[in-house]
Amino acid sequence: MRFACICVIMHVMPTSITIRDVPDDVRDELASRAGLAGRSLQEHLRAELIALAQRPSVAVLIARVRERKASGGSRLPARKILAHRDRDRR
């Protein structure tokens, strides 16, 4: 008996986002950065939003650090850690 697999790929239209009341100086700075990167403002903002969405939020990052710290634990007291840090800065 043979089985056939039919894959359907749906084309999904990208979502548009409108941001109102952006100060002129902020818009100008973003346009300048886009120009320096050789992109339009829309391309630049799209790339920045994608990069932002791929990074964990601060809350998620803190939760991960706390989880790692709780599971691994540290055998050094804080004063020794700070002493090592300060020694490395000299």
VMD Tcl script that draws the C-alpha trace (Angstrom):
set ca {
  {0.00 0.00 0.00}
  {1.35 3.43 -0.93}
  {0.77 6.62 0.97}
  {0.89 10.02 -0.62}
  {1.76 13.11 1.29}
  {0.40 16.38 0.03}
  {1.98 19.45 1.54}
  {0.12 22.70 1.39}
  {2.07 25.88 1.83}
  {-0.06 28.84 2.71}
  {1.18 32.27 1.85}
  {0.58 34.51 4.82}
  {0.58 38.23 4.31}
  {2.96 40.07 6.60}
  {1.42 42.19 9.30}
  {1.75 45.94 9.13}
  {2.44 47.99 12.22}
  {1.78 51.69 12.51}
  {3.48 53.74 15.19}
  {2.07 57.18 15.78}
  {3.48 60.25 17.50}
  {7.16 59.46 16.91}
  {9.15 62.61 17.70}
  {10.85 64.18 14.68}
  {14.34 63.87 16.17}
  {13.80 60.15 16.80}
  {12.57 59.62 13.24}
  {15.54 61.55 11.89}
  {18.02 59.50 13.93}
  {16.46 56.22 12.79}
  {16.47 57.40 9.16}
  {20.13 58.35 9.52}
  {21.01 54.92 10.90}
  {19.05 53.29 8.09}
  {20.93 55.33 5.52}
  {24.29 54.44 7.05}
  {23.30 50.77 6.81}
  {22.27 51.23 3.17}
  {18.63 50.47 3.89}
  {15.35 52.30 3.74}
  {13.79 53.33 7.04}
  {11.19 50.58 6.65}
  {13.84 47.92 5.98}
  {15.91 49.13 8.91}
  {12.99 49.14 11.36}
  {11.87 45.70 10.15}
  {15.35 44.27 10.75}
  {15.54 45.91 14.19}
  {12.11 44.55 15.18}
  {13.07 41.03 14.08}
  {16.31 41.23 16.08}
  {14.42 42.55 19.11}
  {11.86 39.75 18.95}
  {14.60 37.10 18.77}
  {16.22 38.26 22.01}
  {14.76 37.18 25.34}
  {13.05 39.84 27.39}
  {14.77 41.12 30.52}
  {12.31 39.17 32.69}
  {13.04 35.91 30.84}
  {16.78 36.53 31.00}
  {16.65 37.17 34.75}
  {14.57 34.03 35.26}
  {17.13 31.98 33.32}
  {20.00 33.37 35.39}
  {18.16 32.66 38.64}
  {17.37 29.13 37.49}
  {21.00 28.46 36.57}
  {22.20 29.94 39.82}
  {19.76 27.82 41.86}
  {20.66 24.63 40.02}
  {24.42 25.13 40.04}
  {24.99 27.23 43.06}
  {28.22 28.98 43.85}
  {30.65 27.86 46.47}
  {32.40 31.20 46.61}
  {31.08 33.87 48.94}
  {30.23 37.21 47.35}
  {33.24 38.96 48.94}
  {35.65 36.54 47.21}
  {33.91 36.93 43.87}
  {34.17 40.71 44.18}
  {37.83 40.45 45.19}
  {38.58 38.36 42.07}
  {36.67 40.86 39.94}
  {38.59 43.79 41.40}
  {41.94 42.05 41.00}
  {41.21 41.42 37.30}
  {40.45 45.12 36.78}
  {43.92 46.25 37.83}
}
mol new
graphics top color blue
foreach p $ca { graphics top sphere $p radius 0.5 }
foreach p [lrange $ca 0 end-1] q [lrange $ca 1 end] { graphics top cylinder $p $q radius 0.2 }
display resetview
